[in-house]
Amino acid sequence: MLNGLYGCHINDLNMVRAGVVKHPKDWEHGGYNEIHSPKKRYRIIDHQELMQLFCVLDVIDFASIHRKWVEEALAGNRLKRQSRWTESVAVGDESFVKDGLIGRVRGRQVV
C-alpha cells in the first residue's frame, strides 16, 4: 500500500522543497499538522473521506502511515518536483474539476 500512495503527501513537502522549512510539521498552514493533530473546528481535510480513499479505518493508523511516507521521502531525498502533480491544473474528483475549474481554462481536459 505505501508504494502506490506516495503522492498523497506531495503537498506536505512543498515548503520543504522550497527551503522554507526542514520538515512539514514546521509549516503551520499545511496538511501535515492537521493529519497528525486533527482540529475540532475549521478543518481543511475531510479525514473520513481521506481514510476511505486509502482504505484505512482509523485516524491514528492513517497518521502513522502518513508519517512513514513523509519520513521515507525525506530520508530518501525524494523532494524532486513531480510533473504529474505540478503540471496539473487541479487535483480532485471530476465534479470539482469540471464545475470549479474547467470552464475557466482553455485546452485542458479532465483525466
C-alpha positions as CSV (number, residue, x, y, z in Angstrom):
1,M,0.0,0.0,0.0
2,L,2.7,2.5,0.8
3,N,4.5,2.4,-2.5
4,G,1.3,3.0,-4.5
5,L,0.3,6.0,-2.5
6,Y,3.5,8.1,-2.4
7,G,1.8,11.1,-4.0
8,C,-0.6,11.5,-1.0
9,H,1.9,13.7,0.9
10,I,3.4,15.5,-2.0
11,N,1.8,18.9,-1.0
12,D,3.1,18.4,2.5
13,L,6.7,18.6,1.1
14,N,6.2,21.8,-0.9
15,M,7.6,24.1,1.7
16,V,10.5,21.7,2.4
17,R,11.3,21.7,-1.3
18,A,11.2,25.4,-1.3
19,G,13.6,25.6,1.6
20,V,11.2,27.4,3.9
21,V,11.2,24.6,6.5
22,K,13.2,21.4,7.1
23,H,10.1,19.3,7.9
24,P,6.4,19.6,7.0
25,K,5.5,19.8,10.7
26,D,7.2,23.1,10.8
27,W,4.8,24.7,8.3
28,E,1.8,25.7,10.3
29,H,-0.6,26.1,7.4
30,G,-0.1,22.7,5.7
31,G,-2.0,19.5,5.9
32,Y,0.7,17.6,7.8
33,N,-0.2,19.0,11.2
34,E,-3.9,18.6,10.6
35,I,-3.4,14.9,9.8
36,H,-1.4,14.4,12.9
37,S,-3.4,16.7,15.2
38,P,-6.9,16.9,13.7
39,K,-8.7,20.1,14.5
40,K,-12.2,20.0,16.0
41,R,-13.4,23.1,14.0
42,Y,-12.4,24.8,10.8
43,R,-10.8,21.7,9.3
44,I,-9.2,21.8,5.9
45,I,-9.1,18.0,5.5
46,D,-12.1,15.6,5.4
47,H,-10.5,12.8,7.4
48,Q,-13.3,10.3,6.8
49,E,-13.1,10.7,3.0
50,L,-9.3,10.6,3.1
51,M,-9.3,7.4,5.1
52,Q,-11.9,5.8,2.9
53,L,-9.8,6.6,-0.2
54,F,-6.8,4.8,1.3
55,C,-8.8,2.0,2.9
56,V,-7.7,3.0,6.4
57,L,-10.3,2.7,9.2
58,D,-8.6,4.7,12.0
59,V,-7.3,8.3,12.1
60,I,-4.3,7.2,14.2
61,D,-3.4,4.5,11.7
62,F,-3.6,6.9,8.9
63,A,-1.4,9.4,10.7
64,S,1.1,6.7,11.3
65,I,1.1,5.7,7.6
66,H,1.3,9.3,6.5
67,R,4.2,10.0,8.9
68,K,6.1,7.0,7.4
69,W,5.5,8.3,3.8
70,V,6.9,11.7,4.7
71,E,9.9,10.3,6.6
72,E,10.7,7.9,3.7
73,A,10.6,10.8,1.3
74,L,12.8,13.0,3.5
75,A,15.3,10.2,4.2
76,G,15.4,9.1,0.6
77,N,15.8,12.7,-0.6
78,R,12.7,12.3,-2.8
79,L,12.0,16.0,-2.9
80,K,12.3,16.5,-6.6
81,R,9.4,18.1,-8.3
82,Q,7.0,15.5,-9.8
83,S,5.4,16.8,-13.0
84,R,2.3,14.6,-12.7
85,W,1.4,16.8,-9.7
86,T,2.9,20.2,-10.6
87,E,1.7,20.4,-14.2
88,S,-1.9,19.7,-13.4
89,V,-4.5,22.4,-13.3
90,A,-6.2,20.7,-10.4
91,V,-6.4,17.5,-8.5
92,G,-9.8,16.4,-7.2
93,D,-12.9,14.5,-8.1
94,E,-14.4,15.0,-11.6
95,S,-17.3,17.2,-10.4
96,F,-14.9,19.5,-8.5
97,V,-12.7,20.0,-11.5
98,K,-15.5,20.3,-14.1
99,D,-17.7,22.6,-12.0
100,G,-15.0,24.7,-10.4
101,L,-12.2,25.0,-12.9
102,I,-12.5,23.5,-16.4
103,G,-14.8,26.3,-17.7
104,R,-12.0,28.9,-16.9
105,V,-9.2,27.0,-18.6
106,R,-8.9,26.5,-22.4
107,G,-7.3,23.5,-24.0
108,R,-7.5,21.3,-20.8
109,Q,-9.4,18.1,-20.2
110,V,-10.5,16.2,-17.2
111,V,-8.5,13.0,-16.9
